[in-house]
Amino acid sequence: MAVLNQLSSQEAITLENKYGAHNYHPLPVVLNRGEGVFVWDVEGKKYYDFLSAYSAVNQGHCHPKIVGAMVNQAQTLTLTSRAFYNDMLGKFEKFACEYFKFDKLLPMNTGAEAVETALKICRKWAYEVKSIDENEAEIIVCENNFHGRTTTIISFSNDPVARKNFGPYTKGFIKIEYNNLDALEENLKNNPNVAGFLVEPIQGEAGVYVPDEGYLTKAKALCEKYNVLFIADEVQTGIARTGKLLAVNHENVKPDILILGKAISGGVYPVSAVLANDPVMNVIKPGNHGSTFGGNPVAAAVAMAALEVVEDEQLADKALELGVLFRSELNAYIETSGIVNLVRGKGLLNAIVINDDEDSDTAWNICVALKENGLLAKPTHGNIIRFAPPLVMTKEELLDCVKIITTTLKQFES
């Protein structure tokens, strides 16, 4: 391992390209250290992290409280499986249920697993509570969604890269336009087999699309009217990222099923969770669902510490304040820009739309230039660059990042 520690960036990239499956297209930077809002590459160059592992590192890299919780628990007990009780899981379940105000929690490991779990719960509820005929339940989803890349989830994706040559696809899903209440009501009214509506409060991977004010409130009301479960995927938008603990909190919406992942562990350990109240969650019985690692003692300890950091350091308030500042500063630049059309977002989940088509490489080239100037970000959907720094960022650091971004964009102005 001593030899591996001496790898150059190019050597590390070459190793991945030769021995790893080519399922990602990373920016050409090799990181080996992180602290707070910063990361360092193997040559020692320092960068602002403006992606936060797709919002998994909201609490900052290697937060000492979260890492400490992981190390302490790992030295005591790491895994029992759910064949036995452990002394940490119940504490975490109680802590999280009180934190998010739900009756029950079902622990898993990854965001995609949590989405799959929510789909199973929704279907079982449909048959056992709503009395839909078995195998006839349908779930409404939104076009341009991103909920993961498992076989079932890509079945209701319209991303050709995620779907092509992975069929046959799972049935039972209805796709409607995002932010379209008329389409939602039409399907709810005319289809008694609809069991749930799965939605991202903000579509992150699609380019940080923020729906119209009131969309979530009205969608929840429609679900209640037609006895359909409102399922909020807050894997990316949750845990203070948008300026509230949950993005649905901006409209005081209480989901019937809440899906969490990413920052519920502060990026230290894979943890995800599905929360619901008893009338929904109680359809799950022994043997219906599970995971060897889901609910392990390390995950429980890490998640509690990560959620305490969010509250103790008032990260939702920071995200709200800094997000307003970020968009204000970027909008001032955009007024005279020919390369950027707009900035949009909520809290510290934002994106800029580059004045080029989705098939161009302009956004990628801008991100490479940002890297050279000391800031890391990634394009999404070709001509959109997502910006999501750790929420522990200070005002001074944010303004420094705005300067890096605008200075870099000027290099691409025609």
ZIJO-V226264 format. One line per field, one symbol per residue. burial: + if it has 16 or more other ideal C-beta (glycine too) atoms within 10 Angstrom, else -. A space follows every 10 residues. Layout:
burial = ???
//
This chain:
burial = --------+- -+-------- --------++ +--+-++++- ++----++++ ++-+++++++ +++--++-++ --+------+ -+---+-++- -++-+++-++ -+-+++++++ ++++++++++ +++++++--+ -+----++++ ++-+++++-+ -++++++--- ---------- -+++++-+++ +-+++-++-- ---+++++++ ++++++++++ +---++--++ -++--+-+++ ++++++++++ ++++++++++ +-+-++++++ ++++++++++ ++++++---+ +-++----++ +-++++++++ ++++++++++ --+-++-+++ +++--++-++ --++--+-++ --++++++++ ++++++---- -+++-++-++ +---++++++ ++++++++++ +++---++-- ++-+++-++- -+--
//
